[in-house]
């Protein structure tokens, strides 16, 4: 099971800054004092709390390590958990995947999520022409963003370079959520579109060819209770589309 948390990054809980480590605090302080800094702190504090909850550890015991292209993973827990964070405006998405649920010899296990605002049509067309492979087009800004989130989630799952992920064909057009099987320079992956706030698009991907079973949750919950609670359990088809 993969838990996908939609985080309201504009809701900065008391003491959130004390949850961040030195590197995270330094990155937060690169933002001017204001909404961007507060959102960074809220998203990364929530990510630490949710990782700690999944690992059964106190938050201060969570340490991060980074891969060759900057992908963060909980240090010492790489065989148990894979996590991924994406931020966009007042929102963030955070995924926690339990690798041990893949079973003995289970393929894949890396997870990636992406959340993006839908740009203007003209900007979307320009970016698609620049970055998407020949033969892959985006009929409008909605389609462009849907495909971009699939590519970036795939890239994050593999811990690769975004340039390689963007060269990967993002599956069939349209609003069919998937799962869709991707075959790119980083290896095989399976991607699933996710519900997103109005004006945004989101996707989750995992390495390998197994189907996703995402469980969508919210942090904090709608009545602002400090403990995260599940809100929805969207089902995924059993067989990925190619």
N, C-alpha and C positions, 0 to 999 in steps of 0.2 A: 504494500500500500504506500502511496505517496500522498502526503499532506501538503496542500497548497494553501497558504495563508494570505488573504488580502488584508493588508495593514493600512490603517488610516494614519498616515505619517504626520498629519497636522495635529494629532492628539498626542502631545508630549507628556508622558506620565511623569509624576514626581520622581526625582532621583534617577532619571534615565541616563544622564551623563555619567553617573558613577559606575554604570555597567560597562562602559566602553574601556578598552585597553589603551595603552599609550599611542599606538599607531592609529587607532580609530579616532582618538581625541585630536591628534595632529591633523588628520584628514578633515575632521569636522571644522577645526579652526581655520582651515584654508578658505572656507566659505565666509562671506561677510555675515556679521551678526544679523539674523533675520530669518525668514521662512526657510531658506535653503538649508541653513545650519541646523535649525530645529528639526526639519524633516529627516536630515541625515542621521541625527542623534536618535530620533524616534525609531527609524527603520532598523538601525544597527543594534539598538538596545532590544527591540523585539526579536530580531534574529538570534541574538545571544540567548535570550530567555527561552525561545522555542527550541533551540538546539539543546540547551541544558535539560529542558523537559524531556525531549526525545531520548537523550543519553542517560537520564537519571542522575545528573550531576548538578551541583550548585553552579550558578552562572559564572562565578569567578574562576571556576575550574576549566572553563572552555577556553582553549587557545587555538589560534588560527595559523595555518601554514598556507603558503601560496605556491601554485604550480608555475611552470615555465612562462605562462602567459597571464599570470596574475590571478588565476582562479583560486578563491579561498576554500579551504576545507578544514573541518575541526581536527586539530592535531591529535594524533593518537587514536582517532576514531574512524580512520579512513576505511577500515574493513567493515565497519558497522553502519555508518551514515554517509550520505552524500547530500549536500545542501546547495542552494542557489538563491541569490537575492537580486531583484531588479527594482529600481526606483523610477518613478515618473510623476512629477508634480506632487500633489498631495497624497499619492498612493505609493505602495510598494507591494511586491509579491515576494513571498519567501517559500521555498519548497524544501521539504525534508523527506528523503527517501531512505528506507531501511534496506541496506544491501543484503543483510542476512536473510531477508525474506525471499531473495532470489533463489535460495536453495542451493544444495551442493552442485557445483559446476555451473551455476546459473550464469547466463551470458549478460554482459552489460552491468549496469548498476549506477553509472554516473547520471546525475540529474541536472537539468538546466531550465530556468524560467526566464521569460522576457515580457515586459509590459511597456507599451509605447503609445504616445498620443498620435492620433490620426492627423497628418499634416495637410496643408493645402494641396489641391489637385496638381498644380503646376510644380510644386516642390517634389511631390511623389513621382511624377513622370520623369523629372530630371534625375532623381536618385536611382530610379529603376533602370534608366538607360545607362547610367554610369556603373552600377554595381551588379546588376543581375546578369546571369549568363545569357548568351545568345539564345533566342527562342523562348525565353521566359519573360512575359510582359505582365503588367498590372493595369487592369482596365480602368481603375480609379484609385483614389487615395485609400479607400477601405481595403481593397484587394492588395495594394502595395504594402500596407501596414500589417495585414494578416500574414503575408508571406515573409516580411521582415522579421516578425516575432518568431515565426517557425525557424528561420535560419539562425537567429541569434540564440534561441533556446538550444538548438542542436549544437551550436558552437560551444556554449557554456557547458553542456553535458559532457562534451569531449575534452574541455579544457584547452581548446585550440585557438587559433587566430581567427578573428572575425573575417578577414579577407578570404580565408578558405571556406568559412561557413556561408558567406554571401555567394560564392560560386556554386553552392549546392542547390539543385532544383528543389523547390519547397513543396512539391506535391501538387495535387490537382487544384485548379482554380475553384472559386465559389466558396460558399460558407459551410461546406460539409466539415464538421469538427474533427473527423478522424477517429482513431489514430491513422496517421499516414506514415509509411515507411520511407525514410530518406537514405540515399546512398551517395555520399560525397567524399571528398578527399580526406576527411577526418575519420571515416569508417561508417558503418551502418548506424542508423538511429531511428527512433520512433517518436513522432510528434503529435500532439493533441492540442487543438485550439481550446481556449478557456473563456468562460464568461469574464467580462471586464466592465469597469465603470463606463458610463456614457462618454464617447469621444476617445476611447482607448481600445486597444486590442492586445490580447495576451496569448501566450502559448507555453506549453511545457514539453520537454523532450527528455528522452533517456537514451543512453547508448545501447546498442544491440537491437534485436528485432522483436523482443517481447512487447505485448500490449501494455499500455498504461492503465492504471486504475486510480486516477486522481480523486482525492477527496477534498473538496473546496470548503475552506473555513474562513472565519474572520477574526481579526485581532485589532482592538478589543471587540467584543461582541456588540450587536446593535444597541443594547441598553447601557453600554459603557462599563459593564462589569469588568474588573481588572483581569479576570482569568479568561483565556481564550476558550471558546466553545465551538463545536462543529455547527455549521448552519445548513450545509447541503452536501449531498453525496452523488454527484453526477456519474452515471454509469458510462463505461467505455465499451465499444464493440469488441468482440472477442478476437477478431482478425484484422490486422492493419490493412489499409488500402495502400496500394503501390502506385 
